[in-house]
Amino acid sequence: MKELPLWARPKAERELKDVIYEMLEDYTEGDRPVGRDARAVLKELGTPEEIAAQYYEHRRHTKKKIKMNTKKTIRLIVRIVFILSMALVVFGILILATGLSSNMLPILLGAILALGVILANMFLPMPDGQIREKRARR
C-alpha cells in the first residue's frame, strides 16, 4: 500500500485482500491455510512495486472504458433527439399541408430540438477515430 497514493489505498487494499483470499482458497483447495501458503501466494503476486503497477494499469484501463461508454451514450442520445426533431418537423409540415390543423407547434418544437442537437454536436468532443484521421491528413 505504501507504493500507492493515499487516495487510492482504501479501495486498493480491499481489492488486494479479496484477490489474496481467493488465491489462498485456490492454493489450499479448501483446506485451512497456513503461513507457508500465505507466503507462497504473496510470492506469486510479486513485489509491491509490481502489484502497484498492475493496479495503476487496471485503473487506467477501467477509466478509459467508462469514458468511451459515456461518449457513446451521449452520441446515441443526440442522434435519437435529432431523429425525433426531424420527425416532428415532417409531421408538422404534413399536418399543415393536408389542412388538418394550422398549428405550427410541432414544426417549431422540431426546429428548436434540431438546433439544440446541432449546437450540442458543435461542442461535443470528436470521437478518437476522427481526431486521428484529421491528424493523419495534416
Secondary structure, 3 states (H helix, E strand, C coil): CCCCCHHHHHHHHHHHHHHHHHHHHHHHCCCCCCHHHHHHHHHHHCCHHHHHHHHHHHHHHHHHHHHHHHHHHHHHHHHHHHHHHHHHHHHHHHHHHHCCCCCCHHHHHHHHHHHHHHHHHHHCCCCHHHHHHHHHHC
